[in-house]
Amino acid sequence: MPHIRGKIHLMNQRASLTTLVLFFISFYGFSQQFVAVKDGLLYHRGEPYYFIGTNYWYGMNLGSPGKGGDRERLKRELDHLQQIGISNLRIIGASEGPNDAPYRVVPSLQPEAGEYDEEVFQGLDFLLVEMKKRGLTAAVSLNNFWIWSGGMAQYIAWANDSAMVYSPPVENTSWNLFQKHTSSFFADKKANKLYKQFIKIIINRTNTISGVKYKDDPTIMSWQLSNEPRGYTNVEAYRKWVDETAHFIQKKDKNHLVSIGSEGNTATYHAGNNFWEDHQSKYIDYATMHIWVENWAWYDPSKGSEDLDSAIYKAKRYLHEHLALSQKMNKPLVLEEFGVARDNGSFEISATTENRNKFFIAIFEEVYENADKGLMGCNFWSYSGEGRPKKAAGLWHAGDPFTGDPPHEQQGWYSIYDVDSGTLELINRYAQMFKSLPQ
């Protein structure tokens, strides 16, 4: 009998060990599905994650089964993006405010504080499911410093029962007034309470198609605190907000990375951004930056190639300044916005894109050559796919086709269409190069 008991005990030990091993294999395999950070690099499925991606902000609305949605177009565009080698999409997962507000993405996800348009939410469900089918990951922006999706200014208006403060192109406003007002969001406890309520809703949402909670969905690479937040005149409050909000998300979701969605230093100190200081929070997993040579007055498309050469030089210098700092922080870096207008600043789809292509090649080359330093990828702005402006250089209105240019900007400015063959070919070429980088 003692001998038999010993055998049974040994069998139980082996069974327990096998169960434990299987548990760790299962857990490790599950965790490897999520994009993670290790040794200053992004990793996905156990290998460094290098990518060329795009900004695809209207994907949530296009996926809606209701007003503004076009799921067949969405599927065709995702197929096209997959075909040209795109593997990451930067999307908005939030939009706020009434649907009759000017220069906004509509229908909005949150038309009133705490009230959600389920059809728009189902659009995000559909987008994530279709992305997963194609092996795409998403950086999901949860807020916006700018007016085109409601964002911080809308939260301030809700929280204080006050009038909405707008930016241009609304008349009798200024960028200075708008940025000063919007940066007050960072210290506005009531506004941030509303924002955090939304964060809890989206993180814990169960996808109505897949049945998977968002916080358990590996399709999501990261949550971004906001699109292009700026400290402006409230720098100290801004940095405190970055740290506290990132920590709040990390406590609610143990699977996903958190990033700011920051432009980096920008071209002017007036923005109230400091790439090094802003990214010091231990709850920010990787660094982000944007490059806007025309918006920052580094490039005038009417001056052609000569001016572009100078802009490329400035863009590369700006990129390397941020890369050196991200290496010092030992955090991966993603260049998640950059774009150039069509030749001569034309908004017509028939206009050539020689200077844009030249700029894209310069950026892709720089990112590719510095991938081993933690510069993991880039998202160009912006994919427009089948979308065509109702009027070139006009502004977007409810019911118009979605394009890569947000509603408050002239349509056709930075959009890359499915017929821009030269640009698409070079994107595909570099996407394949990124995928063949040493692992």
N, C-alpha and C positions, 0 to 999 in steps of 0.2 A: 504493500500500500504506500509506504513512503516514497518508493521509486515512482509509482504512478503519479502521486501528488507532485513530485518534482518535474515530471514530463508535462503535466498540465500547467504548472507554474511557468515553465519555459515556453510552452506554446502561447500562454497568455501574454508573456513578455514580448514574444515575437510579433503577436497580433497587435499589441499596443504600439510597438516600434514601427510596424508597417503602417498602421493608421497615422502615426505621427509624421512619418516620412511622406505619406500621400498628402497629408494636410499641408505640409510645408511646400511640396511640389505644386499643389493646387494654389496655395496662397501666393507663392512666388510667380507662378504663371499668370495669375490674376493681376498681381501688382505690375508685372512687366507689360501688361496691355496699356497702361497709362504712361504718358510721356512724363519723364522724371529728370531730375538734375543730379549729375554725379561728376565730381572733379572738374567743375566749371564748364561742363557740356550738357546739352540736352540728350537724353537717351529715350529710345522707343523700342520695345521688344528686345532689350538687351544690347542694342547697337546705337552708336551716335546718330542723332536725328538731324540730318542736314536737309534743307528744303528750299524750294522756290514756291511761294504761295501768292495769293492775291487778296485784296480786300473785296468782299462780296456782301456788302452791308445790307442789301435789300432781300437777301435770301429768305429771311423769316417771313416777310410779307408775301413773297412769291409763293411760298409753300402753303399759304392759308387756303382752306377750302371755301372761304368766303370772299368778300369784296377785296379786290386788288390782287387776289391770288391767281396763279397760273402754274399748276403743278407740272404740266407737260413741258412747259418752257423750262422750268427749274430742272427737271430731269435731263433735258437735252443739254442745258448749259453745264450741269455737273459732269455729264458724259464728255463734253468738249474739254472741260478743265482737266479731267483725268487723262484724256488723250494727249494733251500738250504737256503732261508731266507735273501738273500742280498737285501738291500733296497737303497743303494747309490753307485754310480759309480764315480770314479775320472777319468776324461778323458782329452785328449788334444783336444782343438778346434782350434789348429794352428800348421802349419808346414811350413817351409820356405826354399827356395833355389832350385836350379836346380835338376832335377831328376837323373842326373849322378854324383852327389856329393857322396863321400864315407860315409858309415855308417849312412845313413839317412833313415827316414821313407819316402817312395815314393809309389805312386805319392804324391807330396807335395801339400798343399792347396794353397800356394802362391809361385809359381815357380820363379817369378820375382817380384820386388817391385811394389805393387799396382795392380798386375795381379793375378787373381784367377782361379783355376781349378774348374769350376762349378760342375763337377761330384763329386769331393771330398767334396765340400760344400753340395751337395745333400746327400752325405753319412752321414754328420752330421745331416741334416734334418731328414733322415730316422731313424738314431739312436735315436734322441730325441723323435720322434713319437712312436717308438717301446718301448722305456723306459716308456713313459707315459702310454701305454696300460698295463704295468705290475706294475705300481705304484712305479717306481724307480725315484730317483732324481740324479742330476749330479752336481759335482763340476768341472767346466770347466777351464782348464789352458789355458791362452792366450799367453804364451811365454815359453821359456826354457833357463835356464842358460847353459845347456849342449848341446852338438853338435848333438845329435841323432834326433832332429827335426828341425835343423837349428838354430832357436832361436836368442839370442842376438848377437852372433858372426856373423850371417848372416846379421842382420840389420846393424851392424857396417860396414861390407864389402860393402853393398849396399850404405849406406849413404856417405861413403868416397871413393867409387870407388877403393877399395883396395883389396888386396889378402885375401882370407879366412884364418883365423888362426884356426888350428885344435887341438884337444886333442888326446891323445892315444886312439885307437890303431894305428892311423896314425903315420908313421915313422918320426923321426927327430923332434918330438914335446915333450912337457912335460906338466904335469898337472899344474905346477907352471906358466909357460908361458901362457897357455890357460886361467887360471883363472884370471891372472893379466890383460890380454887383454880383456876378456869378461866383467869384472867388470868395464871397462872404458865405457861401454854402459850407465851406470846410469847418466853420465854427458855429454853424446853425444847428443846434441840437434837435429841434423839431423836424427840420428838413432831413437830417440824417437818420432820424428815427423812421421816417417814411421810407427812406432808401433802404435801410437795413431790413425793414419788413418785406420789401420786395426781394432782397437777397435771399432771405429765408424761404420765400415762396419758390423762387426759381431753382435753388439748390435742391430742395426737397420735392420738386415736381416729379411726378411719374409720367413718363412719355406715354401718351394715349395709344400709340401704335406699337411700340416695342415692349411696353410694360416695365421698362428700366427707369429707375430714378436717375435724374440728371447727375447727382453726385456719384453715381455708380457707373456712369457711361464713359468708357475710354475714348469715345469720339471727341470729347471735349479735352483739348490739350491744357487750356488754362482759362481761368476767370480773370478778366481785366477790370480794375477798379473803375475806369472811365476811358473814354476816348479823349486824349490830349488834355488832361487836367493841367491847369496853370495856377501857380501860387499867386501871381500878380501882386496885389498889395497885402496879401494875407499869407506870406510865406511860412511863417512858423506854424500857423493853424493847418496849412496844407500838408506839411511833413508829418505833423501829428496825426492828421486824418489818414494819410497813407498807411502809417504803421498800425493804427487802431482798426481800420477797415480791413486791411489784409489779415490781421490777427483774427478778426471776427469771422472772416471767410474760412480761414484755416481751421478754426474750431468746429465749424459746421460741416466741413468737407475735408477729409483726410486724404483723398485720392488725387485731387487736381492741383496743378501749379497755380500760383497767383502772380500776376504782373500788374504794373501800373497802367500801361497804355500811353506812356509819356512820349513826348516829342524829343526828349533830351534837353540840351541847353537852349535850343532854338537860336536864332540869329541875333536876338536882342535880350538884354538883361531885364527889360520891362516885363517879360513873361513871368518873371518870378520863379524860374526853374533853375535848378542846379543838379545836373545828372548825378554827380557823386553823392551829394547830400540826400537827394530824393530817393536814392536806391539803397540807403544804408539799412533800412528795416530788414530784420532777419526773416520777416514773413513775406518778403518779396523774393521770389525764387529766381527770376531772370530779369535782365534789363531790356528796355526797349528804347528805340529812337526813331525819329522820322527825319526825312530830308526833303525840303521844299524850296528848290532853287529859284523858282519864279515868285512864289509867295513871299520869300525872304529877300527879294530884289537882288538876287545873285545872277539872274538870267532874264533877258528880254528877248522873247521869241522873234520879235520883229527885226532884231539885229543879226539873227542867224548863227552860223557855226562859230564865228570868232568869239562871240559872247558866250557860247556854249562851252568852249574850251576853258574859259575862265571859271565858269560855273562848275564844271567837272572837277577842276583843281580844288575849288573850295569845298565841294561835296566830299571828295576823298579825304581832305584834311580834317573835315568835321567828323567823318566816319572814324578815322584813326584816333582822333582825340578821345572819342567815346569808347572805342575798343580798348585803348590802353587803360582807361579807368575801370572798365568791366573786368579786365584781366586782373587788375589789382584787387578788385572785390571778389574775384573768383566766381563770378556769375556769368552764365551764358548771355549773349547779346543777340537780339533780333532787330533788324532794320525793317519795321513793319509798315512803313508808308514812304513812298517816293513816286513822283510822276512828273511828266513834262507835257506841255501842250503840243498840239500838232504844229507843223511848220508854219512860220509867220503868225502864230497865234490864232490860226483859223479854227472855227468851231464846226466847220463842215466836214462831214464824214468822207468826202471825196479828197480832202486835203492830204498831202503827203506827210510821212512821219520819219523822215531821214534823221532829223535831230533827236527826236525821241528815241529812235533805235540806237543811235550813237550813245546817248546818255545811259540807256538801259544796259548796253554792252559794258560800259565803263563800270557801272555799279555791280553788275553780275560778276564781272572779272574780279573786282576788289573783294567782294564777299567770298567768292570761291577760293581765292588765293589766301584768305585769312581764316578759313573755316577751322583749321587746326588750332587757332588761338581763341576759339569759343564764339566766333561769329557764325551762328548756326544756320541762318537763313534770312530771307527777305520776302516781303509781301508788297508787290507793286500796287499802285493805285491808278486805275481801278478797273476791274473787269465789268464790261457792260453787256457782253454776249449778244443776244438778239435785240436788246433794247435800243430804241432809236428815239432821239428827242422829237417832241412834237414840233419844236422850233429850235433850230441851231442858235445857241447863245441866249435862248430864252430861259425862263425859270420854270421849274416843275410845278404842276398843279395836280390835285387829286384826280385820278382817272387816267393820267398820262402814263405811258410805259415807264417802268423803272429803268434807270440807267446807272452807270457807275458814278455819276455826279450827284451829290446830295441836293435836296430841293432848293436850298438857299443859294446854290451856285449855278452859274451859267451852264446849261446842258451842252455836253460835247467838249468840255474843257479838257478833262483828263481821261475820258472814257476810252477804253480799248475794246473795239467791237470784234465780233466773230469773223469779220471780213478783213481785218488788219493783218493780212498774211505775213508781211515781213516781220512785224513785231512778234506775232505768234510763233513764227519759226524760230526766232532767236530765243524766245522764252523756252520752247521745247528743247532746244539744243543745250541750253544751260541747265535745265531741269534734269536732263539725263546725266550731265556732268556731275551735278550735285549728288545724284543717287549712286554714282560710281566712286565717290570719295572713299578713301581707305577707312575701314571700320576699326 
